Amino acid sequence: MQINTLGRSGLKVSKLCFGTLTMSPLQQNMSPEAGARLLVYAYERGVRFLDTADLYGTYPHIRLALKDAPDYVVSTKAYCYDRQTAQAALERAYRGLGRDYVDLFMLHEQESLYTLRGHEEALKYLEEQRSLGHIGAVGVSTHFVACVRAAPRFGMIDVIHPLINLEGIGIQDGARQDMEDAIASARAAGIGIFAMKPLGGGHLIASSRDALRYAIDSPLLDAVAVGMQSEKEIDADVACFEGLPDAREQLEALSGRRRRIMVHDWCEGCGRCRERCAQKAIDIVDGRAKIDQSRCVFCGYCARACPQFCIKVV
């Protein structure tokens, strides 16, 4: 497995990053033991980088996996607005992971220069913790070109985790070329880049080899986070990232799988899912949430916002 340096952070990461959202309660809802087994299996196949979030609920899975896979570089992220919220989120990560150090800590879902300025107190706290040796690097995750363009103005940001894929699915304020241009500028400033949603939240599964090859071959990306839910998916993705001759066959065998958002009958139409959806893929029709599957990137964040637990990614 190819190992790259994640920009000026100095972190050494595998090109393939294990995205743990898919095993979380927001999606597959694997037990910590089942999730840990997959993480260890991927580690044995050469994966050395994983991504999670305060929101995902996968710290227990990762904590178990780290017992047998201690060299994972762990990236996490949280919604932090000031020093207090950043400190609380970082402490939750320490407790959840069973470590007193986090390799990469990012502000979750940043949007623009104005968002970053509004959260600068949190960034400065993370910068302070980096200087004290409690975290390895500071970063931001985003679906917005404007955030990628603004990030180099903040010297404490070492890493950006942007949404980018072959079709530009899910980019909120531009097309793929716009995001590529912004990423290139950030890389020129020394910022490390690891991509999210290379399969467009599942929309590109039917053309997964082409979609993954785009991300793998891009000189703009140090690593690519891919959600994996089985040993077969891990085998196929590792084969693709390592350029093995049977990668196409393995990926094609998995290409029939489709994701969708299911809304249970007990939905009360409160609208909290609609307010939470950054993709504007949800509306309330006849007193019930209705999903535009063509716009959805299957992040599952709407499920977390639902007070009645009636939305699920399946």
Secondary structure in CASP SS format (residue, H / E / C, confidence):
PFRMAT SS
TARGET T0000
AUTHOR 0000-0000-0000
METHOD secondary structure of the structure
MODEL  1
M C 1.00
Q C 1.00
I E 1.00
N E 1.00
T E 1.00
L C 1.00
G H 1.00
R H 1.00
S H 1.00
G C 1.00
L C 1.00
K E 1.00
V E 1.00
S E 1.00
K C 1.00
L E 1.00
C E 1.00
F E 1.00
G E 1.00
T H 1.00
L H 1.00
T H 1.00
M H 1.00
S C 1.00
P C 1.00
L C 1.00
Q C 1.00
Q C 1.00
N C 1.00
M C 1.00
S C 1.00
P H 1.00
E H 1.00
A H 1.00
G H 1.00
A H 1.00
R H 1.00
L H 1.00
L H 1.00
V H 1.00
Y H 1.00
A H 1.00
Y H 1.00
E H 1.00
R C 1.00
G C 1.00
V C 1.00
R C 1.00
F E 1.00
L E 1.00
D E 1.00
T C 1.00
A C 1.00
D C 1.00
L C 1.00
Y C 1.00
G C 1.00
T C 1.00
Y H 1.00
P H 1.00
H H 1.00
I H 1.00
R H 1.00
L H 1.00
A H 1.00
L H 1.00
K C 1.00
D C 1.00
A C 1.00
P C 1.00
D C 1.00
Y C 1.00
V E 1.00
V E 1.00
S E 1.00
T E 1.00
K E 1.00
A E 1.00
Y C 1.00
C C 1.00
Y C 1.00
D C 1.00
R H 1.00
Q H 1.00
T H 1.00
A H 1.00
Q H 1.00
A H 1.00
A H 1.00
L H 1.00
E H 1.00
R H 1.00
A H 1.00
Y H 1.00
R H 1.00
G H 1.00
L H 1.00
G C 1.00
R C 1.00
D C 1.00
Y C 1.00
V E 1.00
D E 1.00
L E 1.00
F E 1.00
M E 1.00
L E 1.00
H E 1.00
E E 1.00
Q E 1.00
E C 1.00
S C 1.00
L H 1.00
Y H 1.00
T H 1.00
L H 1.00
R H 1.00
G H 1.00
H C 1.00
E H 1.00
E H 1.00
A H 1.00
L H 1.00
K H 1.00
Y H 1.00
L H 1.00
E H 1.00
E H 1.00
Q H 1.00
R H 1.00
S H 1.00
L C 1.00
G C 1.00
H C 1.00
I E 1.00
G E 1.00
A E 1.00
V E 1.00
G E 1.00
V E 1.00
S E 1.00
T E 1.00
H C 1.00
F C 1.00
V H 1.00
A H 1.00
C H 1.00
V H 1.00
R H 1.00
A H 1.00
A H 1.00
P H 1.00
R H 1.00
F C 1.00
G C 1.00
M C 1.00
I C 1.00
D C 1.00
V E 1.00
I E 1.00
H E 1.00
P E 1.00
L E 1.00
I C 1.00
N C 1.00
L C 1.00
E C 1.00
G C 1.00
I C 1.00
G C 1.00
I C 1.00
Q C 1.00
D C 1.00
G C 1.00
A C 1.00
R H 1.00
Q H 1.00
D H 1.00
M H 1.00
E H 1.00
D H 1.00
A H 1.00
I H 1.00
A H 1.00
S H 1.00
A H 1.00
R H 1.00
A H 1.00
A C 1.00
G C 1.00
I C 1.00
G E 1.00
I E 1.00
F E 1.00
A E 1.00
M E 1.00
K C 1.00
P C 1.00
L C 1.00
G H 1.00
G H 1.00
G H 1.00
H C 1.00
L C 1.00
I H 1.00
A H 1.00
S H 1.00
S H 1.00
R H 1.00
D H 1.00
A H 1.00
L H 1.00
R H 1.00
Y H 1.00
A H 1.00
I H 1.00
D H 1.00
S C 1.00
P C 1.00
L C 1.00
L C 1.00
D C 1.00
A E 1.00
V E 1.00
A E 1.00
V E 1.00
G E 1.00
M C 1.00
Q C 1.00
S C 1.00
E H 1.00
K H 1.00
E H 1.00
I H 1.00
D H 1.00
A H 1.00
D H 1.00
V H 1.00
A H 1.00
C H 1.00
F H 1.00
E C 1.00
G C 1.00
L C 1.00
P C 1.00
D C 1.00
A H 1.00
R H 1.00
E H 1.00
Q H 1.00
L H 1.00
E H 1.00
A H 1.00
L H 1.00
S C 1.00
G C 1.00
R C 1.00
R C 1.00
R C 1.00
R C 1.00
I E 1.00
M E 1.00
V E 1.00
H C 1.00
D C 1.00
W C 1.00
C C 1.00
E C 1.00
G C 1.00
C C 1.00
G C 1.00
R H 1.00
C H 1.00
R H 1.00
E H 1.00
R H 1.00
C C 1.00
A C 1.00
Q C 1.00
K C 1.00
A C 1.00
I E 1.00
D E 1.00
I E 1.00
V E 1.00
D C 1.00
G C 1.00
R E 1.00
A E 1.00
K E 1.00
I E 1.00
D C 1.00
Q C 1.00
S C 1.00
R C 1.00
C C 1.00
V C 1.00
F C 1.00
C C 1.00
G C 1.00
Y H 1.00
C H 1.00
A H 1.00
R H 1.00
A H 1.00
C C 1.00
P C 1.00
Q C 1.00
F C 1.00
C C 1.00
I E 1.00
K E 1.00
V E 1.00
V C 1.00
END
